[in-house]
Amino acid sequence: MPTYLRSMAKIRDLIAVHVSDQDVSDYNVTEAGWYAVDDGERVVLGPFTTLAECERAIRDRLRPTG
């Protein structure tokens, strides 16, 4: 299997994190808000205005397809 498919197949844990204006540069994002962050502390989704929106996006992302 090609390397890019192996990395895509690996599902990483995602958590919702609120990034404040003071922490924007720490997460390498351009604005404050709720973000889905993987277990490597890399921002995957966002920004969202509410925790509920962020959690819904995480559930949708992790939902098995097929």
All heavy atoms as TSV, in Angstrom:
chain	resi	resn	atom	element	x	y	z
A	1	MET	N	N	0.853	-1.177	0.000
A	1	MET	CA	C	0.000	0.000	0.000
A	1	MET	C	C	0.902	1.244	0.000
A	1	MET	O	O	1.858	1.312	0.750
A	1	MET	CB	C	-0.879	-0.013	1.255
A	1	MET	CG	C	-1.783	1.172	1.371
A	1	MET	SD	S	-2.766	1.294	2.893
A	1	MET	CE	C	-3.584	-0.261	2.960
A	2	PRO	N	N	0.581	2.228	-0.845
A	2	PRO	CA	C	1.382	3.453	-0.871
A	2	PRO	C	C	1.382	4.156	0.482
A	2	PRO	O	O	0.409	4.084	1.239
A	2	PRO	CB	C	0.676	4.322	-1.925
A	2	PRO	CG	C	-0.132	3.370	-2.739
A	2	PRO	CD	C	-0.478	2.241	-1.837
A	3	THR	N	N	2.468	4.840	0.781
A	3	THR	CA	C	2.636	5.514	2.061
A	3	THR	C	C	1.517	6.504	2.335
A	3	THR	O	O	1.002	6.563	3.446
A	3	THR	CB	C	3.991	6.256	2.105
A	3	THR	OG1	O	5.015	5.317	1.822
A	3	THR	CG2	C	4.221	6.899	3.445
A	4	TYR	N	N	1.104	7.273	1.333
A	4	TYR	CA	C	0.064	8.276	1.585
A	4	TYR	C	C	-1.253	7.627	1.970
A	4	TYR	O	O	-2.005	8.172	2.759
A	4	TYR	CB	C	-0.110	9.221	0.392
A	4	TYR	CG	C	-0.735	8.592	-0.834
A	4	TYR	CD1	C	-2.102	8.617	-1.018
A	4	TYR	CD2	C	0.052	7.988	-1.791
A	4	TYR	CE1	C	-2.681	8.059	-2.140
A	4	TYR	CE2	C	-0.517	7.417	-2.912
A	4	TYR	CZ	C	-1.885	7.451	-3.082
A	4	TYR	OH	O	-2.452	6.893	-4.178
A	5	LEU	N	N	-1.547	6.436	1.452
A	5	LEU	CA	C	-2.778	5.751	1.848
A	5	LEU	C	C	-2.683	5.209	3.263
A	5	LEU	O	O	-3.656	5.221	3.996
A	5	LEU	CB	C	-3.098	4.616	0.880
A	5	LEU	CG	C	-3.625	5.044	-0.482
A	5	LEU	CD1	C	-3.877	3.825	-1.360
A	5	LEU	CD2	C	-4.881	5.867	-0.343
A	6	ARG	N	N	-1.504	4.729	3.647
A	6	ARG	CA	C	-1.336	4.242	5.018
A	6	ARG	C	C	-1.534	5.364	6.014
A	6	ARG	O	O	-2.180	5.186	7.037
A	6	ARG	CB	C	0.049	3.628	5.206
A	6	ARG	CG	C	0.099	2.176	4.847
A	6	ARG	CD	C	1.433	1.653	5.154
A	6	ARG	NE	N	2.293	2.184	4.110
A	6	ARG	CZ	C	3.542	1.893	3.928
A	6	ARG	NH1	N	4.158	1.094	4.736
A	6	ARG	NH2	N	4.237	2.399	2.946
A	7	SER	N	N	-1.003	6.546	5.737
A	7	SER	CA	C	-1.166	7.662	6.674
A	7	SER	C	C	-2.612	8.144	6.692
A	7	SER	O	O	-3.111	8.571	7.721
A	7	SER	CB	C	-0.219	8.805	6.341
A	7	SER	OG	O	-0.530	9.349	5.094
A	8	MET	N	N	-3.302	8.073	5.561
A	8	MET	CA	C	-4.701	8.477	5.532
A	8	MET	C	C	-5.567	7.474	6.285
A	8	MET	O	O	-6.564	7.841	6.883
A	8	MET	CB	C	-5.193	8.589	4.088
A	8	MET	CG	C	-4.657	9.794	3.369
A	8	MET	SD	S	-5.134	9.845	1.634
A	8	MET	CE	C	-6.900	9.807	1.746
A	9	ALA	N	N	-5.196	6.213	6.245
A	9	ALA	CA	C	-5.994	5.180	6.885
A	9	ALA	C	C	-5.909	5.248	8.402
A	9	ALA	O	O	-6.799	4.788	9.095
A	9	ALA	CB	C	-5.538	3.810	6.402
A	10	LYS	N	N	-4.840	5.816	8.933
A	10	LYS	CA	C	-4.671	5.898	10.376
A	10	LYS	C	C	-5.553	7.013	10.929
A	10	LYS	O	O	-5.367	8.176	10.613
A	10	LYS	CB	C	-3.214	6.165	10.722
A	10	LYS	CG	C	-2.974	6.229	12.209
A	10	LYS	CD	C	-1.526	6.523	12.521
A	10	LYS	CE	C	-1.355	6.618	14.009
A	10	LYS	NZ	N	-0.053	7.118	14.383
A	11	ILE	N	N	-6.514	6.639	11.747
A	11	ILE	CA	C	-7.385	7.632	12.368
A	11	ILE	C	C	-6.744	8.086	13.663
A	11	ILE	O	O	-6.402	7.279	14.525
A	11	ILE	CB	C	-8.787	7.056	12.635
A	11	ILE	CG1	C	-9.456	6.695	11.321
A	11	ILE	CG2	C	-9.632	8.043	13.432
A	11	ILE	CD1	C	-10.785	6.030	11.481
A	12	ARG	N	N	-6.560	9.363	13.791
A	12	ARG	CA	C	-5.962	9.920	14.996
A	12	ARG	C	C	-7.067	10.432	15.901
A	12	ARG	O	O	-8.135	10.800	15.438
A	12	ARG	CB	C	-5.020	11.057	14.615
A	12	ARG	CG	C	-3.899	10.586	13.692
A	12	ARG	CD	C	-2.971	11.703	13.413
A	12	ARG	NE	N	-2.182	11.959	14.602
A	12	ARG	CZ	C	-0.877	12.150	14.590
A	12	ARG	NH1	N	-0.230	12.131	13.475
A	12	ARG	NH2	N	-0.230	12.396	15.703
A	13	ASP	N	N	-6.796	10.440	17.193
A	13	ASP	CA	C	-7.759	10.990	18.135
A	13	ASP	C	C	-7.862	12.497	17.930
A	13	ASP	O	O	-6.858	13.169	17.722
A	13	ASP	CB	C	-7.324	10.708	19.573
A	13	ASP	CG	C	-7.423	9.242	19.924
A	13	ASP	OD1	O	-8.299	8.558	19.364
A	13	ASP	OD2	O	-6.643	8.786	20.763
A	14	LEU	N	N	-9.076	13.016	17.987
A	14	LEU	CA	C	-9.305	14.451	17.870
A	14	LEU	C	C	-9.983	14.945	19.136
A	14	LEU	O	O	-10.868	14.275	19.671
A	14	LEU	CB	C	-10.205	14.762	16.666
A	14	LEU	CG	C	-9.656	14.442	15.292
A	14	LEU	CD1	C	-10.707	14.742	14.227
A	14	LEU	CD2	C	-8.396	15.223	15.018
A	15	ILE	N	N	-9.556	16.111	19.598
A	15	ILE	CA	C	-10.197	16.741	20.746
A	15	ILE	C	C	-10.521	18.186	20.383
A	15	ILE	O	O	-9.875	18.777	19.524
A	15	ILE	CB	C	-9.307	16.700	22.019
A	15	ILE	CG1	C	-7.985	17.422	21.790
A	15	ILE	CG2	C	-9.089	15.279	22.481
A	15	ILE	CD1	C	-7.197	17.657	23.064
A	16	ALA	N	N	-11.524	18.728	21.045
A	16	ALA	CA	C	-11.899	20.126	20.842
A	16	ALA	C	C	-11.081	20.994	21.791
A	16	ALA	O	O	-10.970	20.697	22.975
A	16	ALA	CB	C	-13.386	20.315	21.109
A	17	VAL	N	N	-10.491	22.039	21.240
A	17	VAL	CA	C	-9.660	22.954	22.021
A	17	VAL	C	C	-10.088	24.381	21.706
A	17	VAL	O	O	-10.274	24.733	20.538
A	17	VAL	CB	C	-8.168	22.776	21.656
A	17	VAL	CG1	C	-7.304	23.803	22.333
A	17	VAL	CG2	C	-7.697	21.375	21.989
A	18	HIS	N	N	-10.239	25.190	22.756
A	18	HIS	CA	C	-10.514	26.609	22.518
A	18	HIS	C	C	-9.189	27.350	22.492
A	18	HIS	O	O	-8.412	27.299	23.442
A	18	HIS	CB	C	-11.419	27.214	23.590
A	18	HIS	CG	C	-11.789	28.618	23.251
A	18	HIS	ND1	N	-11.110	29.706	23.742
A	18	HIS	CD2	C	-12.746	29.095	22.423
A	18	HIS	CE1	C	-11.644	30.800	23.252
A	18	HIS	NE2	N	-12.635	30.458	22.443
A	19	VAL	N	N	-8.924	28.024	21.382
A	19	VAL	CA	C	-7.697	28.804	21.215
A	19	VAL	C	C	-8.055	30.263	21.434
A	19	VAL	O	O	-8.876	30.824	20.705
A	19	VAL	CB	C	-7.092	28.578	19.808
A	19	VAL	CG1	C	-5.855	29.434	19.620
A	19	VAL	CG2	C	-6.766	27.105	19.595
A	20	SER	N	N	-7.454	30.862	22.440
A	20	SER	CA	C	-7.718	32.276	22.735
A	20	SER	C	C	-6.834	33.158	21.854
A	20	SER	O	O	-5.908	32.683	21.197
A	20	SER	CB	C	-7.427	32.567	24.208
A	20	SER	OG	O	-6.041	32.422	24.460
A	21	ASP	N	N	-7.118	34.452	21.867
A	21	ASP	CA	C	-6.311	35.399	21.089
A	21	ASP	C	C	-4.828	35.305	21.461
A	21	ASP	O	O	-3.963	35.434	20.604
A	21	ASP	CB	C	-6.800	36.836	21.318
A	21	ASP	CG	C	-8.119	37.106	20.622
A	21	ASP	OD1	O	-8.333	36.582	19.511
A	21	ASP	OD2	O	-8.946	37.848	21.198
A	22	GLN	N	N	-4.533	35.065	22.736
A	22	GLN	CA	C	-3.148	34.986	23.190
A	22	GLN	C	C	-2.446	33.721	22.698
A	22	GLN	O	O	-1.218	33.680	22.624
A	22	GLN	CB	C	-3.071	35.017	24.728
A	22	GLN	CG	C	-3.581	36.284	25.351
A	22	GLN	CD	C	-5.072	36.223	25.671
A	22	GLN	OE1	O	-5.858	35.587	24.979
A	22	GLN	NE2	N	-5.465	36.907	26.722
A	23	ASP	N	N	-3.200	32.670	22.382
A	23	ASP	CA	C	-2.611	31.384	21.995
A	23	ASP	C	C	-2.633	31.116	20.497
A	23	ASP	O	O	-2.190	30.049	20.050
A	23	ASP	CB	C	-3.351	30.240	22.708
A	23	ASP	CG	C	-3.191	30.305	24.211
A	23	ASP	OD1	O	-2.138	30.771	24.681
A	23	ASP	OD2	O	-4.127	29.890	24.917
A	24	VAL	N	N	-3.119	32.055	19.715
A	24	VAL	CA	C	-3.244	31.869	18.269
A	24	VAL	C	C	-1.918	31.441	17.646
A	24	VAL	O	O	-1.862	30.481	16.873
A	24	VAL	CB	C	-3.799	33.150	17.606
A	24	VAL	CG1	C	-3.593	33.149	16.110
A	24	VAL	CG2	C	-5.273	33.309	17.933
A	25	SER	N	N	-0.845	32.091	17.973
A	25	SER	CA	C	0.443	31.759	17.358
A	25	SER	C	C	0.957	30.392	17.807
A	25	SER	O	O	1.664	29.716	17.060
A	25	SER	CB	C	1.486	32.836	17.660
A	25	SER	OG	O	1.710	32.917	19.050
A	26	ASP	N	N	0.595	29.950	19.008
A	26	ASP	CA	C	1.032	28.634	19.488
A	26	ASP	C	C	0.460	27.507	18.640
A	26	ASP	O	O	1.075	26.453	18.498
A	26	ASP	CB	C	0.624	28.409	20.945
A	26	ASP	CG	C	1.338	29.342	21.907
A	26	ASP	OD1	O	2.390	29.902	21.532
A	26	ASP	OD2	O	0.835	29.502	23.030
A	27	TYR	N	N	-0.736	27.720	18.108
A	27	TYR	CA	C	-1.403	26.684	17.307
A	27	TYR	C	C	-1.285	26.942	15.808
A	27	TYR	O	O	-1.852	26.217	15.007
A	27	TYR	CB	C	-2.875	26.577	17.702
A	27	TYR	CG	C	-3.054	25.872	19.017
A	27	TYR	CD1	C	-3.085	26.577	20.217
A	27	TYR	CD2	C	-3.177	24.480	19.066
A	27	TYR	CE1	C	-3.239	25.919	21.430
A	27	TYR	CE2	C	-3.328	23.820	20.267
A	27	TYR	CZ	C	-3.362	24.549	21.445
A	27	TYR	OH	O	-3.509	23.898	22.647
A	28	ASN	N	N	-0.577	27.994	15.441
A	28	ASN	CA	C	-0.375	28.326	14.033
A	28	ASN	C	C	-1.709	28.518	13.300
A	28	ASN	O	O	-1.924	27.979	12.212
A	28	ASN	CB	C	0.474	27.256	13.341
A	28	ASN	CG	C	1.059	27.756	12.044
A	28	ASN	OD1	O	1.272	28.946	11.871
A	28	ASN	ND2	N	1.302	26.847	11.124
A	29	VAL	N	N	-2.612	29.263	13.929
A	29	VAL	CA	C	-3.892	29.616	13.317
A	29	VAL	C	C	-3.993	31.133	13.267
A	29	VAL	O	O	-3.200	31.836	13.893
A	29	VAL	CB	C	-5.093	29.008	14.090
A	29	VAL	CG1	C	-5.043	27.485	14.018
A	29	VAL	CG2	C	-5.132	29.472	15.532
A	30	THR	N	N	-4.975	31.635	12.529
A	30	THR	CA	C	-5.061	33.080	12.332
A	30	THR	C	C	-6.089	33.774	13.203
A	30	THR	O	O	-6.103	35.000	13.271
A	30	THR	CB	C	-5.389	33.400	10.861
A	30	THR	OG1	O	-6.618	32.754	10.525
A	30	THR	CG2	C	-4.278	32.911	9.944
A	31	GLU	N	N	-6.966	32.988	13.859
A	31	GLU	CA	C	-7.976	33.621	14.702
A	31	GLU	C	C	-8.361	32.713	15.865
A	31	GLU	O	O	-8.174	31.500	15.818
A	31	GLU	CB	C	-9.214	33.969	13.891
A	31	GLU	CG	C	-9.909	32.787	13.266
A	31	GLU	CD	C	-11.069	33.198	12.380
A	31	GLU	OE1	O	-12.137	33.535	12.923
A	31	GLU	OE2	O	-10.901	33.178	11.150
A	32	ALA	N	N	-8.885	33.331	16.889
A	32	ALA	CA	C	-9.332	32.587	18.070
A	32	ALA	C	C	-10.603	31.817	17.734
A	32	ALA	O	O	-11.338	32.169	16.820
A	32	ALA	CB	C	-9.588	33.553	19.219
A	33	GLY	N	N	-10.861	30.755	18.470
A	33	GLY	CA	C	-12.077	29.978	18.279
A	33	GLY	C	C	-11.871	28.545	18.726
A	33	GLY	O	O	-10.851	28.198	19.311
A	34	TRP	N	N	-12.851	27.712	18.444
A	34	TRP	CA	C	-12.789	26.289	18.759
A	34	TRP	C	C	-12.189	25.552	17.576
A	34	TRP	O	O	-12.568	25.792	16.426
A	34	TRP	CB	C	-14.182	25.755	19.048
A	34	TRP	CG	C	-14.699	26.203	20.372
A	34	TRP	CD1	C	-15.509	27.275	20.614
A	34	TRP	CD2	C	-14.420	25.620	21.642
A	34	TRP	NE1	N	-15.756	27.380	21.953
A	34	TRP	CE2	C	-15.102	26.362	22.616
A	34	TRP	CE3	C	-13.655	24.521	22.058
A	34	TRP	CZ2	C	-15.041	26.063	23.964
A	34	TRP	CZ3	C	-13.601	24.214	23.404
A	34	TRP	CH2	C	-14.294	24.980	24.339
A	35	TYR	N	N	-11.251	24.640	17.866
A	35	TYR	CA	C	-10.575	23.862	16.832
A	35	TYR	C	C	-10.534	22.397	17.229
A	35	TYR	O	O	-10.471	22.070	18.416
A	35	TYR	CB	C	-9.124	24.347	16.649
A	35	TYR	CG	C	-9.009	25.703	16.019
A	35	TYR	CD1	C	-9.042	26.853	16.798
A	35	TYR	CD2	C	-8.852	25.849	14.651
A	35	TYR	CE1	C	-8.935	28.112	16.227
A	35	TYR	CE2	C	-8.742	27.109	14.068
A	35	TYR	CZ	C	-8.783	28.224	14.867
A	35	TYR	OH	O	-8.683	29.461	14.294
A	36	ALA	N	N	-10.546	21.520	16.232
A	36	ALA	CA	C	-10.297	20.096	16.452
A	36	ALA	C	C	-8.802	19.881	16.281
A	36	ALA	O	O	-8.230	20.218	15.246
A	36	ALA	CB	C	-11.072	19.259	15.452
A	37	VAL	N	N	-8.190	19.340	17.322
A	37	VAL	CA	C	-6.741	19.144	17.342
A	37	VAL	C	C	-6.475	17.654	17.490
A	37	VAL	O	O	-7.112	16.981	18.301
A	37	VAL	CB	C	-6.122	19.936	18.525
A	37	VAL	CG1	C	-4.629	19.703	18.617
A	37	VAL	CG2	C	-6.425	21.423	18.379
A	38	ASP	N	N	-5.509	17.137	16.703
A	38	ASP	CA	C	-5.211	15.711	16.805
A	38	ASP	C	C	-4.238	15.440	17.944
A	38	ASP	O	O	-3.768	16.368	18.614
A	38	ASP	CB	C	-4.730	15.136	15.473
A	38	ASP	CG	C	-3.361	15.628	15.031
A	38	ASP	OD1	O	-2.604	16.204	15.843
A	38	ASP	OD2	O	-3.033	15.425	13.849
A	39	ASP	N	N	-3.934	14.163	18.151
A	39	ASP	CA	C	-3.079	13.790	19.277
A	39	ASP	C	C	-1.636	14.240	19.098
A	39	ASP	O	O	-0.841	14.146	20.023
A	39	ASP	CB	C	-3.163	12.289	19.578
A	39	ASP	CG	C	-2.904	11.422	18.371
A	39	ASP	OD1	O	-2.568	11.950	17.291
A	39	ASP	OD2	O	-3.058	10.194	18.495
A	40	GLY	N	N	-1.310	14.784	17.940
A	40	GLY	CA	C	0.004	15.380	17.719
A	40	GLY	C	C	-0.030	16.890	17.859
A	40	GLY	O	O	0.907	17.587	17.480
A	41	GLU	N	N	-1.137	17.415	18.391
A	41	GLU	CA	C	-1.369	18.854	18.595
A	41	GLU	C	C	-1.392	19.641	17.292
A	41	GLU	O	O	-1.058	20.808	17.250
A	41	GLU	CB	C	-0.374	19.445	19.583
A	41	GLU	CG	C	-0.529	18.881	20.973
A	41	GLU	CD	C	0.309	19.604	22.003
A	41	GLU	OE1	O	0.817	20.696	21.710
A	41	GLU	OE2	O	0.442	19.065	23.105
A	42	ARG	N	N	-1.824	19.000	16.224
A	42	ARG	CA	C	-1.959	19.659	14.925
A	42	ARG	C	C	-3.426	19.990	14.708
A	42	ARG	O	O	-4.305	19.137	14.889
A	42	ARG	CB	C	-1.468	18.723	13.814
A	42	ARG	CG	C	-1.465	19.344	12.438
A	42	ARG	CD	C	-0.885	18.383	11.421
A	42	ARG	NE	N	-1.743	17.212	11.255
A	42	ARG	CZ	C	-2.710	17.114	10.338
A	42	ARG	NH1	N	-2.936	18.108	9.509
A	42	ARG	NH2	N	-3.444	16.027	10.244
A	43	VAL	N	N	-3.714	21.227	14.338
A	43	VAL	CA	C	-5.090	21.645	14.073
A	43	VAL	C	C	-5.582	20.951	12.808
A	43	VAL	O	O	-4.922	20.988	11.770
A	43	VAL	CB	C	-5.185	23.180	13.931
A	43	VAL	CG1	C	-6.570	23.590	13.468
A	43	VAL	CG2	C	-4.841	23.848	15.253
A	44	VAL	N	N	-6.730	20.306	12.911
A	44	VAL	CA	C	-7.287	19.550	11.797
A	44	VAL	C	C	-8.537	20.232	11.235
A	44	VAL	O	O	-8.732	20.268	10.026
A	44	VAL	CB	C	-7.630	18.108	12.241
A	44	VAL	CG1	C	-8.255	17.318	11.122
A	44	VAL	CG2	C	-6.386	17.405	12.772
A	45	LEU	N	N	-9.381	20.765	12.113
A	45	LEU	CA	C	-10.626	21.414	11.698
A	45	LEU	C	C	-10.813	22.711	12.474
A	45	LEU	O	O	-10.408	22.817	13.612
A	45	LEU	CB	C	-11.825	20.501	11.997
A	45	LEU	CG	C	-11.859	19.124	11.363
A	45	LEU	CD1	C	-12.948	18.279	12.009
A	45	LEU	CD2	C	-12.084	19.237	9.875
A	46	GLY	N	N	-11.499	23.660	11.864
A	46	GLY	CA	C	-11.844	24.883	12.565
A	46	GLY	C	C	-11.425	26.107	11.783
A	46	GLY	O	O	-10.830	25.990	10.722
A	47	PRO	N	N	-11.755	27.257	12.294
A	47	PRO	CA	C	-12.326	27.541	13.606
A	47	PRO	C	C	-13.847	27.409	13.616
A	47	PRO	O	O	-14.510	27.522	12.587
A	47	PRO	CB	C	-11.934	28.992	13.844
A	47	PRO	CG	C	-11.920	29.597	12.474
A	47	PRO	CD	C	-11.446	28.490	11.562
A	48	PHE	N	N	-14.372	27.159	14.796
A	48	PHE	CA	C	-15.805	27.101	15.035
A	48	PHE	C	C	-16.132	28.106	16.130
A	48	PHE	O	O	-15.310	28.380	16.998
A	48	PHE	CB	C	-16.225	25.694	15.479
A	48	PHE	CG	C	-15.890	24.642	14.463
A	48	PHE	CD1	C	-14.734	23.889	14.584
A	48	PHE	CD2	C	-16.721	24.424	13.370
A	48	PHE	CE1	C	-14.412	22.919	13.646
A	48	PHE	CE2	C	-16.415	23.466	12.426
A	48	PHE	CZ	C	-15.255	22.707	12.562
A	49	THR	N	N	-17.355	28.631	16.092
A	49	THR	CA	C	-17.739	29.628	17.089
A	49	THR	C	C	-18.179	28.995	18.400
A	49	THR	O	O	-18.108	29.639	19.442
A	49	THR	CB	C	-18.860	30.544	16.557
A	49	THR	OG1	O	-19.952	29.740	16.149
A	49	THR	CG2	C	-18.363	31.382	15.387
A	50	THR	N	N	-18.622	27.729	18.353
A	50	THR	CA	C	-19.071	27.079	19.584
A	50	THR	C	C	-18.439	25.698	19.729
A	50	THR	O	O	-18.040	25.069	18.740
A	50	THR	CB	C	-20.609	26.900	19.610
A	50	THR	OG1	O	-20.978	25.968	18.590
A	50	THR	CG2	C	-21.332	28.221	19.416
A	51	LEU	N	N	-18.401	25.228	20.958
A	51	LEU	CA	C	-17.922	23.880	21.242
A	51	LEU	C	C	-18.804	22.850	20.555
A	51	LEU	O	O	-18.312	21.865	19.994
A	51	LEU	CB	C	-17.895	23.646	22.757
A	51	LEU	CG	C	-17.565	22.237	23.232
A	51	LEU	CD1	C	-16.209	21.789	22.717
A	51	LEU	CD2	C	-17.634	22.171	24.752
A	52	ALA	N	N	-20.110	23.069	20.562
A	52	ALA	CA	C	-21.039	22.121	19.938
A	52	ALA	C	C	-20.744	21.947	18.447
A	52	ALA	O	O	-20.758	20.822	17.938
A	52	ALA	CB	C	-22.479	22.577	20.151
A	53	GLU	N	N	-20.483	23.042	17.743
A	53	GLU	CA	C	-20.145	22.956	16.317
A	53	GLU	C	C	-18.857	22.158	16.104
A	53	GLU	O	O	-18.771	21.338	15.189
A	53	GLU	CB	C	-19.957	24.350	15.721
A	53	GLU	CG	C	-21.208	25.143	15.549
A	53	GLU	CD	C	-20.925	26.533	15.031
A	53	GLU	OE1	O	-19.909	27.144	15.412
A	53	GLU	OE2	O	-21.739	27.008	14.225
A	54	CYS	N	N	-17.885	22.402	16.946
A	54	CYS	CA	C	-16.606	21.711	16.841
A	54	CYS	C	C	-16.775	20.216	17.098
A	54	CYS	O	O	-16.261	19.380	16.354
A	54	CYS	CB	C	-15.608	22.329	17.817
A	54	CYS	SG	S	-13.930	21.690	17.648
A	55	GLU	N	N	-17.512	19.869	18.147
A	55	GLU	CA	C	-17.738	18.458	18.468
A	55	GLU	C	C	-18.514	17.747	17.363
A	55	GLU	O	O	-18.236	16.597	17.046
A	55	GLU	CB	C	-18.460	18.327	19.803
A	55	GLU	CG	C	-17.572	18.684	20.972
A	55	GLU	CD	C	-18.291	18.649	22.294
A	55	GLU	OE1	O	-19.537	18.839	22.326
A	55	GLU	OE2	O	-17.622	18.445	23.314
A	56	ARG	N	N	-19.476	18.432	16.762
A	56	ARG	CA	C	-20.238	17.850	15.660
A	56	ARG	C	C	-19.316	17.575	14.469
A	56	ARG	O	O	-19.404	16.520	13.830
A	56	ARG	CB	C	-21.383	18.775	15.265
A	56	ARG	CG	C	-22.343	18.184	14.276
A	56	ARG	CD	C	-23.632	19.000	14.058
A	56	ARG	NE	N	-23.513	20.445	14.183
A	56	ARG	CZ	C	-23.907	21.158	15.262
A	56	ARG	NH1	N	-24.444	20.553	16.296
A	56	ARG	NH2	N	-23.766	22.458	15.281
A	57	ALA	N	N	-18.420	18.498	14.177
A	57	ALA	CA	C	-17.475	18.310	13.065
A	57	ALA	C	C	-16.522	17.144	13.357
A	57	ALA	O	O	-16.185	16.375	12.449
A	57	ALA	CB	C	-16.687	19.595	12.836
A	58	ILE	N	N	-16.118	16.992	14.609
A	58	ILE	CA	C	-15.256	15.865	14.981
A	58	ILE	C	C	-16.007	14.552	14.772
A	58	ILE	O	O	-15.469	13.599	14.199
A	58	ILE	CB	C	-14.763	16.001	16.436
A	58	ILE	CG1	C	-13.765	17.164	16.549
A	58	ILE	CG2	C	-14.135	14.693	16.914
A	58	ILE	CD1	C	-13.387	17.510	17.985
A	59	ARG	N	N	-17.252	14.479	15.243
A	59	ARG	CA	C	-18.045	13.263	15.061
A	59	ARG	C	C	-18.204	12.931	13.579
A	59	ARG	O	O	-18.055	11.775	13.163
A	59	ARG	CB	C	-19.423	13.418	15.706
A	59	ARG	CG	C	-19.443	13.175	17.174
A	59	ARG	CD	C	-20.872	13.024	17.698
A	59	ARG	NE	N	-21.790	14.083	17.307
A	59	ARG	CZ	C	-21.915	15.238	17.959
A	59	ARG	NH1	N	-21.213	15.491	19.052
A	59	ARG	NH2	N	-22.778	16.149	17.525
A	60	ASP	N	N	-18.496	13.947	12.767
A	60	ASP	CA	C	-18.657	13.727	11.334
A	60	ASP	C	C	-17.357	13.234	10.701
A	60	ASP	O	O	-17.366	12.356	9.839
A	60	ASP	CB	C	-19.111	15.006	10.629
A	60	ASP	CG	C	-20.531	15.396	10.974
A	60	ASP	OD1	O	-21.268	14.549	11.566
A	60	ASP	OD2	O	-20.913	16.550	10.694
A	61	ARG	N	N	-16.254	13.797	11.144
A	61	ARG	CA	C	-14.948	13.408	10.601
A	61	ARG	C	C	-14.593	11.978	10.943
A	61	ARG	O	O	-14.002	11.258	10.150
A	61	ARG	CB	C	-13.890	14.381	11.135
A	61	ARG	CG	C	-12.460	14.081	10.769
A	61	ARG	CD	C	-12.193	14.468	9.316
A	61	ARG	NE	N	-10.828	14.248	8.978
A	61	ARG	CZ	C	-9.959	15.190	8.707
A	61	ARG	NH1	N	-10.339	16.454	8.738
A	61	ARG	NH2	N	-8.721	14.906	8.403
A	62	LEU	N	N	-14.934	11.546	12.153
A	62	LEU	CA	C	-14.557	10.215	12.622
A	62	LEU	C	C	-15.581	9.139	12.274
A	62	LEU	O	O	-15.318	7.959	12.464
A	62	LEU	CB	C	-14.328	10.239	14.139
A	62	LEU	CG	C	-13.178	11.140	14.601
A	62	LEU	CD1	C	-13.078	11.112	16.109
A	62	LEU	CD2	C	-11.864	10.713	13.961
A	63	ARG	N	N	-16.755	9.551	11.780
A	63	ARG	CA	C	-17.799	8.599	11.443
A	63	ARG	C	C	-17.331	7.728	10.279
A	63	ARG	O	O	-16.887	8.234	9.264
A	63	ARG	CB	C	-19.077	9.342	11.043
A	63	ARG	CG	C	-20.229	8.399	10.705
A	63	ARG	CD	C	-21.510	9.135	10.400
A	63	ARG	NE	N	-21.946	9.861	11.593
A	63	ARG	CZ	C	-22.311	11.137	11.597
A	63	ARG	NH1	N	-22.312	11.833	10.478
A	63	ARG	NH2	N	-22.688	11.718	12.703
A	64	PRO	N	N	-17.436	6.418	10.468
A	64	PRO	CA	C	-17.025	5.514	9.373
A	64	PRO	C	C	-17.888	5.723	8.147
A	64	PRO	O	O	-19.091	5.959	8.242
A	64	PRO	CB	C	-17.259	4.110	9.951
A	64	PRO	CG	C	-17.529	4.286	11.398
A	64	PRO	CD	C	-17.919	5.702	11.631
A	65	THR	N	N	-17.261	5.654	7.010
A	65	THR	CA	C	-17.988	5.776	5.744
A	65	THR	C	C	-17.995	4.417	5.075
A	65	THR	O	O	-17.128	3.591	5.299
A	65	THR	CB	C	-17.342	6.818	4.823
A	65	THR	OG1	O	-15.993	6.424	4.569
A	65	THR	CG2	C	-17.396	8.203	5.411
A	66	GLY	N	N	-18.930	4.219	4.237
A	66	GLY	CA	C	-18.900	3.005	3.469
A	66	GLY	C	C	-20.125	2.259	3.541
A	66	GLY	O	O	-20.566	1.325	3.234
